[in-house]
Amino acid sequence: MWSLLRLSAITLSLCVLAGCSDPKIDTSSMPAAVVSIENVREAMPAYKRDEFDKALAIMAMPNFGSMALLSTKRMNAAEIAESANVRMHGLTGDQVIKRADDILRERRARERQQALSTLARLTEKQARAATDREQRERFSIDSARYYISQSPYGTPEPALDIEVTNHTEQAVSQVFLRGVVTSADRSAPWVDETFYYVIAGGLEAGETAMWRLAPNRFSAWGNTQIPSEVTLTVTVEGLDDAEGNPLWDSPELSKSEVERLEHLIHEYQGIALSTTQ
């Protein structure tokens, strides 16, 4: 019995001594950090050293953890020591690897949460823009015509005849429009301009109006090369209510936002957006 107890005590002592013999990183000074990092690395099995090197890089630059994993260049002990901090002090090689793995897990969790929040925000923005666009389109352009007329002084002047109907439930005092003039024999438009029109007395819900507009003859509208047979396409870009406040003006997604949204939808498809709440 005594022999068994003595053997157990010896075995425990050996385990404790073995654990205590594992070298640890000392960041109390630059020289100590350089020496201790190399000692810890050399004491590790060869198959773990590459993993240890990457773990050191992640701990030295936690904000670039994913990049450190992809990097094929090993940071030397001096480079690690320059950015060494209390997170490394007193750690063995295996503890460094585990700590780096924890840093990566936390970073990936934050990135995932941020991505899902961005996905929810862009999806909501896109939906609001689509809803407002549908509302604006209820202010319809029934017909549009571009031509050259004669001014009272006999000079040629561009003219636009536009017929509209307010199918919205709001009175409209001002409308922002985009006009595009094209011809069958030309790929590029003759005119592609935005402009606004203040409606005298406003246009009530359900009302129709015919407008004759006279753009500046010195602008693109007055280009004398524009042929007589052209098509004028007018779209509604914005509306103001009777008090002059914008109606249904949620902005569309920018090109970069569309690309970002498409990427996130592909990456996180099937994940309920409610997880971001």
C-alpha positions in Angstrom: 0.0 0.0 0.0 2.8 2.4 1.0 4.6 1.6 -2.3 1.5 2.4 -4.3 1.1 5.7 -2.6 4.7 6.5 -3.0 4.6 5.6 -6.7 1.5 7.9 -7.2 3.2 10.8 -5.4 6.3 10.3 -7.6 4.2 10.2 -10.8 2.3 13.4 -9.7 5.6 15.1 -9.0 6.9 14.2 -12.4 3.7 15.5 -14.1 4.0 18.8 -12.1 7.6 19.1 -13.0 6.9 18.4 -16.6 4.2 21.1 -16.7 6.5 23.6 -15.0 9.3 22.9 -17.4 7.3 24.1 -20.4 8.9 27.4 -21.4 6.8 30.5 -21.3 6.9 33.8 -23.1 8.3 36.7 -21.1 7.4 40.2 -22.3 8.9 42.1 -19.5 11.6 43.5 -21.8 12.5 43.3 -25.5 15.5 41.0 -25.0 13.5 38.7 -22.7 10.7 38.6 -25.2 13.0 37.7 -28.1 14.7 35.0 -26.2 11.6 33.5 -24.6 9.7 33.4 -27.9 12.5 31.4 -29.6 12.8 29.1 -26.6 9.0 28.4 -26.6 9.1 27.7 -30.3 12.1 25.4 -30.1 10.5 23.4 -27.3 7.3 22.7 -29.4 7.0 19.6 -31.6 8.0 20.4 -35.2 4.5 19.8 -36.5 3.1 22.6 -34.2 5.6 25.3 -35.0 3.9 26.7 -38.0 0.6 26.8 -36.1 2.5 28.6 -33.2 4.0 31.1 -35.6 0.6 32.0 -37.0 -0.9 32.2 -33.5 1.9 34.7 -32.5 1.1 36.9 -35.5 -2.6 36.8 -34.6 -1.9 37.8 -31.0 0.5 40.5 -32.1 -2.0 42.0 -34.5 -5.4 40.8 -33.4 -7.3 43.1 -35.8 -5.6 41.4 -38.7 -6.1 37.8 -37.5 -7.6 36.4 -40.7 -4.8 38.0 -42.7 -2.2 36.5 -40.4 -3.6 33.0 -41.2 -3.3 33.6 -44.9 0.2 35.0 -44.7 3.0 32.7 -45.7 5.7 34.9 -44.1 6.7 34.1 -40.6 7.2 37.0 -38.2 10.6 36.8 -36.5 11.0 37.0 -32.7 12.0 40.7 -32.8 8.9 41.6 -34.8 6.7 39.7 -32.4 8.5 41.3 -29.4 7.9 44.8 -30.7 4.2 44.2 -30.6 4.2 41.8 -27.7 1.8 42.7 -24.8 0.3 41.3 -21.6 -1.8 38.8 -23.6 1.4 36.9 -24.4 3.1 37.2 -21.1 3.4 33.9 -19.2 1.9 31.7 -21.9 3.2 28.4 -23.1 3.2 27.5 -26.8 -0.1 25.6 -26.5 -1.7 28.4 -24.6 -0.7 30.9 -27.3 -2.3 28.7 -30.0 -5.5 28.4 -27.9 -5.6 32.1 -27.2 -5.2 33.0 -30.9 -8.0 30.6 -31.8 -10.2 32.4 -29.3 -9.3 35.7 -30.8 -10.3 34.4 -34.3 -13.5 32.9 -33.1 -14.5 36.2 -31.4 -13.5 38.2 -34.5 -15.5 36.0 -36.8 -18.5 36.2 -34.6 -18.3 40.0 -34.6 -17.9 40.0 -38.4 -20.8 37.7 -38.9 -23.0 39.9 -36.7 -22.0 43.0 -38.5 -22.6 41.4 -41.9 -26.1 40.3 -40.8 -26.9 43.8 -39.5 -25.7 45.3 -42.8 -27.8 42.7 -44.7 -30.9 43.7 -42.7 -30.2 47.4 -43.1 -29.7 47.2 -46.9 -32.7 45.0 -47.4 -34.9 47.4 -45.5 -33.5 50.4 -47.4 -34.1 48.6 -50.8 -37.7 47.8 -49.7 -38.4 51.4 -48.7 -37.0 52.7 -52.0 -39.1 50.3 -54.0 -42.3 51.2 -52.1 -41.7 54.9 -52.5 -40.8 54.4 -56.2 -44.2 52.7 -56.7 -45.9 55.7 -55.0 -44.1 58.2 -57.2 -45.0 56.3 -60.3 -48.7 56.8 -59.5 -48.1 60.4 -60.6 -48.2 59.3 -64.3 -46.8 60.8 -67.4 -49.6 60.2 -69.9 -47.8 61.8 -72.9 -44.7 63.7 -73.7 -43.6 65.5 -76.9 -40.5 67.5 -77.8 -40.4 69.9 -80.7 -39.1 73.2 -81.9 -41.5 76.1 -81.9 -41.2 79.8 -82.9 -40.8 82.5 -80.3 -42.8 85.7 -80.6 -39.6 87.2 -82.1 -39.4 84.5 -84.8 -36.5 82.6 -83.3 -36.6 78.8 -82.9 -37.1 77.6 -79.3 -37.4 74.1 -77.8 -40.7 73.2 -76.4 -42.1 70.3 -74.3 -45.7 69.3 -74.1 -46.3 67.0 -71.1 -49.7 65.6 -69.9 -49.8 64.2 -66.4 -52.4 62.7 -64.0 -52.0 62.7 -60.2 -53.2 59.2 -59.2 -51.7 59.6 -55.7 -53.7 60.6 -52.7 -51.6 63.7 -52.1 -51.8 67.1 -53.6 -48.6 67.9 -55.5 -47.0 71.4 -55.7 -43.8 70.6 -57.5 -42.5 67.8 -59.6 -38.9 66.7 -60.4 -38.5 65.1 -63.8 -36.0 63.5 -66.1 -36.3 64.0 -69.8 -34.5 61.9 -72.4 -34.7 62.7 -76.1 -33.7 59.9 -78.5 -33.9 59.2 -82.2 -33.9 55.9 -84.1 -30.7 56.6 -86.0 -28.6 57.4 -82.9 -27.5 55.2 -80.0 -26.8 58.0 -77.6 -29.6 60.3 -76.5 -29.7 63.9 -77.8 -30.8 65.1 -74.4 -30.7 63.5 -70.9 -31.5 66.2 -68.4 -33.2 66.5 -65.0 -35.5 69.5 -64.3 -38.3 70.6 -62.0 -41.7 72.3 -62.6 -43.6 74.3 -60.0 -47.3 73.6 -60.5 -49.3 76.8 -60.1 -52.1 76.1 -57.6 -50.9 72.5 -57.3 -52.4 69.4 -58.7 -54.9 67.7 -56.5 -55.4 63.9 -56.3 -57.2 62.6 -59.4 -56.5 65.7 -61.5 -55.0 65.8 -65.0 -53.0 68.7 -66.4 -51.3 69.6 -69.7 -48.1 71.6 -69.4 -46.2 73.4 -72.1 -42.6 74.0 -71.0 -40.0 76.1 -72.7 -36.4 75.0 -71.9 -33.5 77.4 -72.3 -32.7 77.4 -76.1 -29.0 77.7 -75.2 -29.0 74.4 -73.3 -28.9 70.9 -74.6 -32.6 71.2 -75.4 -31.8 73.8 -78.0 -29.3 71.8 -80.0 -30.1 72.6 -83.6 -28.8 69.1 -84.7 -31.8 67.4 -83.1 -34.0 66.0 -85.8 -37.8 66.5 -85.9 -38.6 62.9 -85.5 -37.5 62.1 -82.0 -39.0 60.5 -78.9 -39.2 62.2 -75.5 -39.3 60.0 -72.5 -40.1 61.7 -69.2 -39.9 60.0 -65.8 -40.8 61.3 -62.3 -37.8 61.6 -60.0 -39.5 63.4 -57.1 -42.6 65.1 -55.8 -43.4 67.8 -53.2 -46.6 68.0 -51.3 -48.8 71.1 -51.0 -46.4 72.5 -48.2 -43.3 71.9 -50.3 -42.2 68.8 -48.3 -40.7 65.8 -50.3 -43.0 62.9 -50.9 -41.8 59.3 -51.0 -38.1 60.2 -51.3 -36.4 57.2 -49.9 -33.0 56.9 -51.8 -32.2 54.0 -54.0 -29.2 51.8 -53.2 -25.9 53.0 -54.7 -24.0 50.7 -57.0 -21.6 49.7 -54.2 -24.6 49.0 -51.9 -26.3 46.8 -54.5 -23.0 44.8 -54.9 -22.6 44.5 -51.2 -26.2 43.3 -50.7 -25.9 40.7 -53.5 -22.7 39.4 -51.9 -24.3 39.2 -48.4 -27.5 37.5 -49.7 -25.3 34.9 -51.4 -23.2 34.4 -48.3 -25.9 34.3 -45.7 -28.9 33.0 -47.7 -31.3 31.0 -45.5 -30.3 32.8 -42.3 -33.3 34.6 -40.8 -32.7 38.3 -40.4 -34.5 38.1 -37.1 -31.2 36.9 -35.6 -29.9 40.4 -35.9 -32.6 41.9 -33.7 
